[in-house]
């Protein structure tokens, strides 16, 4: 097992970093959703957005 880990340490580190980034993005989206902020519309101007009716509370 140890030789396999030492041969693939670069791949293991990259995978761990990518998993951490994806997890941070998901946690951030969940926090924004719980605060009532928009997750879909992030441009700041929802006047012309097709999703404006579903991403903000009326």
Backbone as a chain_set.jsonl record, in Angstrom:
{"seq": "XXXXXXXXXXXXXXXXXXXXXXXXXXXXXXXXXXXXXXXXXXXXXXXXXXXXXXXXXX", "coords": {"N": [[0.824, -1.191, 0.0], [1.922, 1.275, 0.765], [3.916, 1.817, -1.28], [2.183, 2.303, -3.449], [0.811, 4.59, -2.621], [2.953, 6.423, -2.474], [3.668, 6.499, -5.158], [1.487, 7.712, -6.293], [1.067, 10.183, -5.105], [0.84, 12.84, -6.03], [-1.549, 12.832, -7.539], [-3.328, 12.153, -5.514], [-3.134, 14.379, -3.809], [-4.067, 16.451, -5.499], [-6.698, 15.562, -5.964], [-7.703, 15.716, -3.342], [-7.566, 18.488, -2.902], [-9.352, 19.411, -4.882], [-11.734, 18.22, -3.98], [-12.022, 19.582, -1.566], [-12.426, 22.208, -2.522], [-14.849, 21.955, -3.99], [-16.547, 21.176, -1.916], [-16.446, 23.489, -0.314], [-17.7, 25.313, -2.03], [-20.282, 24.217, -2.211], [-21.11, 24.375, 0.494], [-21.083, 27.153, 0.796], [-23.129, 27.862, -1.005], [-25.321, 26.663, 0.245], [-25.415, 28.117, 2.657], [-25.999, 30.691, 1.648], [-28.506, 30.199, 0.542], [-29.993, 29.59, 2.844], [-29.954, 32.066, 4.074], [-31.61, 33.438, 2.499], [-30.701, 34.599, 0.248], [-30.036, 34.936, -3.261], [-29.108, 32.146, -5.195], [-29.035, 31.399, -7.797], [-29.392, 33.694, -9.517], [-26.942, 35.934, -9.858], [-26.057, 38.313, -10.785], [-26.841, 40.771, -9.901], [-28.665, 42.482, -11.075], [-31.775, 41.891, -11.51], [-33.82, 42.618, -13.123], [-33.978, 42.06, -15.855], [-33.663, 39.368, -15.837], [-34.414, 35.991, -16.521], [-35.049, 34.27, -14.496], [-36.033, 35.788, -12.427], [-38.488, 35.75, -11.12], [-38.478, 33.455, -9.597], [-36.277, 33.397, -7.924], [-36.269, 35.249, -5.884], [-37.95, 36.181, -2.893], [-41.357, 37.028, -2.863]], "CA": [[0.0, 0.0, 0.0], [2.789, 2.447, 0.836], [4.462, 2.184, -2.599], [1.108, 2.848, -4.285], [0.576, 5.967, -2.169], [4.089, 7.262, -2.867], [3.649, 6.644, -6.613], [0.317, 8.497, -6.693], [0.865, 11.269, -4.145], [0.381, 14.035, -6.75], [-2.971, 12.649, -7.849], [-4.059, 12.171, -4.249], [-3.186, 15.773, -3.336], [-4.957, 17.199, -6.395], [-8.075, 15.134, -5.675], [-8.082, 16.263, -2.037], [-7.79, 19.924, -3.083], [-10.602, 19.576, -5.635], [-12.85, 17.867, -3.085], [-12.161, 20.693, -0.621], [-13.003, 23.351, -3.243], [-16.253, 21.655, -4.278], [-17.245, 21.21, -0.631], [-16.577, 24.89, 0.084], [-18.714, 25.927, -2.894], [-21.6, 23.71, -1.801], [-21.427, 24.959, 1.801], [-21.389, 28.558, 0.554], [-24.446, 27.93, -1.632], [-26.32, 26.316, 1.261], [-25.521, 29.261, 3.57], [-26.702, 31.763, 0.95], [-29.908, 29.799, 0.406], [-30.619, 29.718, 4.163], [-30.073, 33.489, 4.369], [-32.601, 33.99, 1.591], [-30.046, 35.233, -0.893], [-30.162, 34.206, -4.504], [-28.0, 31.294, -5.593], [-29.078, 31.297, -9.253], [-29.161, 35.012, -10.112], [-25.891, 36.585, -9.092], [-25.563, 39.475, -11.533], [-27.219, 41.975, -9.186], [-29.737, 43.171, -11.77], [-32.731, 40.843, -11.87], [-34.899, 43.198, -13.919], [-34.043, 41.391, -17.147], [-33.331, 37.962, -15.633], [-35.525, 35.071, -16.747], [-35.333, 33.572, -13.236], [-36.313, 36.777, -11.392], [-39.679, 35.402, -10.36], [-38.313, 32.29, -8.732], [-35.107, 33.433, -7.051], [-36.477, 36.192, -4.793], [-39.249, 36.082, -2.232], [-42.277, 38.087, -3.287]], "C": [[0.87, 1.258, 0.0], [3.438, 2.794, -0.501], [3.408, 2.782, -3.528], [0.838, 4.304, -3.918], [1.722, 6.873, -2.619], [4.139, 7.458, -4.383], [2.533, 7.575, -7.089], [0.062, 9.705, -5.797], [0.371, 12.553, -4.825], [-1.099, 13.978, -7.055], [-3.811, 12.722, -6.583], [-4.201, 13.603, -3.735], [-4.134, 16.6, -4.197], [-6.413, 16.834, -6.139], [-8.56, 15.705, -4.353], [-8.379, 17.758, -2.142], [-9.098, 20.167, -3.83], [-11.824, 19.25, -4.791], [-13.089, 18.992, -2.088], [-12.806, 21.908, -1.286], [-14.488, 23.132, -3.512], [-17.082, 21.703, -3.0], [-17.456, 22.648, -0.171], [-17.635, 25.605, -0.751], [-20.11, 25.489, -2.478], [-22.024, 24.306, -0.468], [-21.804, 26.431, 1.641], [-22.778, 28.718, -0.056], [-25.548, 27.627, -0.628], [-26.514, 27.478, 2.231], [-26.285, 30.406, 2.923], [-28.184, 31.448, 0.827], [-30.642, 29.951, 1.731], [-30.821, 31.172, 4.558], [-31.097, 34.165, 3.468], [-32.009, 34.71, 0.403], [-30.166, 34.335, -2.11], [-28.913, 33.382, -4.773], [-27.905, 31.263, -7.117], [-28.713, 32.623, -9.898], [-28.106, 35.74, -9.294], [-25.359, 37.835, -9.78], [-25.897, 40.782, -10.826], [-28.352, 42.748, -9.831], [-30.725, 42.123, -12.274], [-33.876, 41.371, -12.733], [-35.083, 42.453, -15.239], [-33.757, 39.898, -17.044], [-34.574, 37.093, -15.827], [-35.945, 34.362, -15.458], [-35.767, 34.531, -12.126], [-37.54, 36.436, -10.566], [-39.485, 34.263, -9.393], [-37.142, 32.408, -7.775], [-35.242, 34.421, -5.91], [-37.875, 35.985, -4.203], [-40.105, 37.271, -2.631], [-42.705, 38.918, -2.106]], "O": [[0.561, 2.213, -0.712], [3.508, 3.976, -0.838], [3.717, 3.677, -4.314], [0.659, 5.149, -4.795], [1.479, 7.982, -3.096], [4.614, 8.496, -4.845], [2.628, 8.158, -8.169], [-1.065, 10.199, -5.743], [-0.437, 13.279, -4.246], [-1.822, 14.954, -6.856], [-4.898, 13.301, -6.592], [-5.274, 13.993, -3.276], [-4.927, 17.376, -3.664], [-7.273, 17.715, -6.101], [-9.709, 16.135, -4.25], [-9.335, 18.243, -1.538], [-9.873, 21.043, -3.445], [-12.842, 19.937, -4.882], [-14.238, 19.322, -1.794], [-13.646, 22.57, -0.676], [-15.297, 24.031, -3.285], [-18.2, 22.217, -3.005], [-18.535, 22.989, 0.312], [-18.388, 26.422, -0.222], [-21.022, 26.313, -2.402], [-23.179, 24.704, -0.311], [-22.744, 26.903, 2.281], [-23.525, 29.614, 0.336], [-26.599, 28.268, -0.65], [-27.647, 27.798, 2.593], [-27.129, 31.029, 3.568], [-29.025, 32.332, 0.99], [-31.791, 30.393, 1.75], [-31.755, 31.488, 5.295], [-31.413, 35.34, 3.658], [-32.725, 35.357, -0.361], [-30.371, 33.127, -1.994], [-27.793, 33.863, -4.599], [-26.813, 31.117, -7.667], [-27.816, 32.673, -10.739], [-28.362, 36.122, -8.152], [-24.315, 38.359, -9.39], [-25.288, 41.809, -11.126], [-28.951, 43.603, -9.177], [-30.53, 41.539, -13.34], [-34.809, 40.627, -13.038], [-36.21, 42.242, -15.687], [-33.622, 39.227, -18.068], [-35.655, 37.43, -15.346], [-37.082, 33.903, -15.349], [-35.859, 34.11, -10.973], [-37.609, 36.817, -9.397], [-40.262, 34.119, -8.449], [-37.021, 31.577, -6.876], [-34.386, 34.431, -5.026], [-38.833, 35.663, -4.906], [-39.612, 38.396, -2.723], [-43.481, 39.861, -2.263]]}, "num_chains": 1, "name": "protein.A"}
